[in-house]
Amino acid sequence: MKYLKKILESIEKVIEGFAMSLLVLMTVIIGYQIVSRYIFASTPRWSEELALIFMVWFAFIGMAIGVKRGIHLSIEYFFNKLNIKAQNIVEVINNTIVFLFGLILFVYGGKLAAMAGMSKMAATGLSTTVLYIMVPINGIMMSIYSIIKIIDIIKSNNSKEVK
């Protein structure tokens, strides 16, 4: 399990770097689009589509990283009122739901990405699959991170019971 976690941490660092690069590129492209529109009175056709692709990818990568770090919105007031055992049960249920949602994203996002391959984006000529491919990738990442969290919760419960 430790080896798998190290691999996933390395992958997460690469993915985070990729997400940061997407954000920088999106900012540069939008800046270029604004400058070219107002100074040169001409907007490049590809800029809006590419910025859209980068924004979608960035958002889906952010969702997966949010699942890994547990930083999504939650109402902790009632959760903190529970005892540790009840908190762990709620966490397992929560992560199971996220896992199932990730599987749904993976299955149906994969189908969506495959169907989108039949069309091309107007300005860039790229397959529309490029836009939607992050849905199944995000789904599998969310599912993996949820499973790891569930295993960690179960392991921590078992180690507490042994003591």
C-alpha positions, 0 to 999 in steps of 0.5 A: 500500500505504501508503494502505491501511495508513493506512486500516486503522490508522484502522479499527483505532483505531475498532474498538479504541474500539468494543471498549473501549466494549463492555468498559465497557458489559459491566462496567456491565451486569453491575454493574447486574445484581448490584446489582439482584439483591441490592438490589432482588431483581429481575434485568433479563431483558435484562442477561445476554443483552446482556452475552453479546453484548458479551463475544462481540463483544469476544473476536472483535475482540480476536482480529483485533487480536491477528492484526494485532499478532502478539500471540497465543501462540507458542513462540518458542524454536525460532523464534529459533534459526532464521536470518532467511530461515527465520524469514520462511518460517515467518512466511509459512506461519503467516500463510497458515494464519491467512489461510485460517482467517479465510476459513473463519470468514468463509464459515461464520460468514456461513452461521451468522449467516444461519441464526441470523436465523431465531431470536430471543433470548429476553430481548431479542427480538433476532435471534440473528444479532446474536450471531454476526455478529462471526464473519464480520466477524472472519474478514475482518479476520483475513484482511486483516491476514494478507495485509498481514503476508505482503506486508510480509515479502515486501517486506522480503525483496526490499529486503534482496536488492536491497541 
